Structure formats: structure tokens, C-alpha cells
Amino acid sequence: MKPVESMFLSLLHGMDPEKAHDLSVRTLARGLGPGLPPPDDPALAVELWGRRFNNPIGLAAGYDKNALVPDACLRMGFGFVEVGGITPLPQPGNERPRLFRLPEDGAIINRMGLNNEGMIVAYDRLSRRPRWQDRGLVAANLAMNADTPIEHAADDYATLAAVLGPHCDLLVLNLSSPNTQGLRRLQEPDLLRGVIRRVRAAMPTRVTTPLLAKISPDLTDAEMEAIARIAVEADNPLDGLVCVNTTTTRPDSLKSPAREAPGGLSGAPLKARALEVLHFMAARLFGRVPIVSVGGIATAQDVLERLRAGASLVQLYSALSYTGPRLIPTLKADLLALMREQGIASVSDAIGADLRAAAA
Ligand SMILES: Cc1cc2nc3c(=O)[nH]c(=O)nc-3n(C[C@H](O)[C@H](O)[C@H](O)COP(=O)(O)O)c2cc1C
């Protein structure tokens, strides 16, 4: 790591976590982020939904909440960046403090409560940016406003999709943030069908932005089973699933003093459950509905494990906040080396390799 980068990272780690986050976003917004990265090795590419991802590693939702710096994030080397969560109207989120580091556990707890400047600000930024798809793709994470009654939630998602759908490459219905009352109920079958139906009806027909749903790691098997069925229903299909959001559970292994803070836990302690959910969903949906796996990814081994288990793409957030942007080129170089070791020619060949081996 360059000395200036490592000094900046130590500075951020010494600050209040939310102030550090805001400073890092502002620094990128001032153009002080990375320059154009070298092109990715073609072996890392993934073709999905008629789109080309230069590499399968994405930045998960929650870092660039207001779509202020998607291109600077892409220049870190991500194949795609998910901006948001974006709600129709601006909202302040929960009271501070609402973001906690658990360094002993490689984890974060947040109860931000979907603080964001609202859809119009995001629309302004996304619609003005030149869309050089060869430099990476941008997904938008959509969520209902905190004061929207659950029976009107589908309208929020439909409005967001209609406004933002034409200006991004993927839409992700956030049905799983634990810090907005009632939001996770949208994973219940009838409410989920209602949201998908309303969103599909609201999207202009010429807009073919793929529609994904992001689910919680805290679902029961029966709840996941129901979502897997709905994802392939003829009249409510989903183009993909993002598995998973943060968890409200607290593994006994947590050591950090902040472990009792209420909110969603992410990072290393989420890894095992994220993998379990991926196995569950891939067993039912592989080859039919692509899965984006997220939760506790920090190494190239983690990336390859998810790909082999049936994820078409992966995302991360917590590991980036601990390691800094040098993580992404390292992950890609290590992934190429690991694939070579395992005799895998390309990421496309890696996707689902374990499932194919088990079926053979
Ligand atoms: C501070 C913070 C804010 C987040 N905000 C959102 C959000 O707005 N929408 C969402 O779907 N997920 C959000 N997430 C969840 C992440 O996108 C991701 O699903 C989760 O952190 C697990 O990945 P990780 O272990 O690599 O961090 C947030 C996570 C963190 C740490």
C-alpha cells in the first residue's frame, strides 16, 4: 500500500465510524480517489442478463448511499457498484451513534435506518453520468420510506423503479434492511408478489433493467423456500437474488464491546450464514435465477467458494472498510492465481463448479 493511502486509512480508523465514512466518500467526490485501473484479465469476466461484468466482485449497498461516487468506486477495481439504499423521499435515518466497528471480530454493526437524500438527488446524479459500461456497471438499491405504511410499500418501490430503472444497470429491491420497521415483512409471499407486480407494471416497457431482490440472512428455511418459488413464478419472476443483508442475530463468538449494539451485523461473523443461504438458494435456483452472494467476503478464497457454490457475482462492504481499496486488486490477482491452481480457466467456468461436480 502507498504510504499516503495507509496513513489515510489509519486516520479513518481513528475517527468516529460515521464521520470516517463520510470523509472517505467526500474524498472520493473531490476526485482524490484512484485513477483508472488497468483492464481486468478477460478470465474474470461474467456475462449475465445481456451485460458484461469485467469481474465478479461488486461493492455492496450502503457505502455510496446517494449515488455520489459510483465511478470513483468502480475505479477501485470493482466490476459493479450498488448505490443506495435510496428511498422515494429524503430521510434522516436513525439517531447517532448508529454505526459501530467491531475490529476484534472483523465486523460492523449498523442501524443507519436508510439515511439518504432521496430519489430525485440520485436520479439527478445517475442520469447525468456518462454510462461507460466497459468501466463497470451500477446497480441501485431501492427501499421504502420509513413512514410509508406497509400497504403502500409497493408504490414506493414502483416509483423508484420507474424513475431510476432507466438510469442504472440493475435494480435491487431491498426487502431486508433490519433498521426500518416492517420493511422485512415484504419478504412474505403476498407482499413480495405485490411488490414485484407493481414494480414490473411501473417500468417503462423499453427498459429492461434486471430486477433483483435482496433477502435477509435471518429467514427460516420455509421462508426461503417460498421466496425461491416466487422468484420463478411465471407472472412475478425475479431476474436475480442478492443474498444476504445484515443479520440481527449475534453469534456467541463475538468479542468486541460493541457486540450488544442493536442493528444489523455484517463482516466476518456473517460469512457462514451467507454461505448457507447461498447453498440453499443455489440448490433450488442455479441455472434459472442468478444469485449475487454477499456477507463476510474478505479473501479470494471466499470469492471462489461463493462462485463454485453457484453465485454468479459477489459483493462486499465490511472488508473494504477494514482493508481499504487495495483489497480489490489484491482479490482479483489472488482469484486468478487460485483459479489457476485449481485448473479453472475462467470465472464463468468457476460458477456452479461444485454443483456440477456433485451432480456428475
Ligand atoms: C454501514 C452499512 C450500511 C448498509 N446499508 C445498506 C443499504 O442501504 N441497503 C442494503 O441493502 N444493504 C445495506 N448494507 C448491507 C450490505 O450491503 C451487505 O449486505 C452486508 O454488509 C454484508 O456484506 P459484508 O459482510 O461484506 O459487509 C449496509 C451495510 C453496512 C455495513
The ligand as a Gaussian input file, in Angstrom:
#p B3LYP/6-31G(d) Opt

LIG

0 1
 C      -22.960000       0.788000       7.124000
 C      -23.753000      -0.176000       6.282000
 C      -24.839000       0.298000       5.572000
 C      -25.581000      -0.581000       4.784000
 N      -26.644000      -0.088000       4.060000
 C      -27.347000      -0.934000       3.258000
 C      -28.419000      -0.444000       2.453000
 O      -28.707000       0.753000       2.424000
 N      -29.109000      -1.338000       1.701000
 C      -28.797000      -2.685000       1.705000
 O      -29.453000      -3.475000       1.012000
 N      -27.766000      -3.154000       2.418000
 C      -27.040000      -2.331000       3.190000
 N      -25.995000      -2.814000       3.923000
 C      -25.678000      -4.263000       3.863000
 C      -24.562000      -4.561000       2.869000
 O      -24.929000      -4.181000       1.565000
 C      -24.216000      -6.075000       2.889000
 O      -25.367000      -6.805000       2.519000
 C      -23.767000      -6.523000       4.267000
 O      -22.948000      -5.550000       4.865000
 C      -22.996000      -7.835000       4.204000
 O      -21.808000      -7.705000       3.475000
 P      -20.357000      -7.525000       4.187000
 O      -20.264000      -8.608000       5.221000
 O      -19.364000      -7.673000       3.087000
 O      -20.360000      -6.175000       4.785000
 C      -25.236000      -1.969000       4.716000
 C      -24.123000      -2.420000       5.433000
 C      -23.375000      -1.551000       6.207000
 C      -22.192000      -2.078000       6.954000

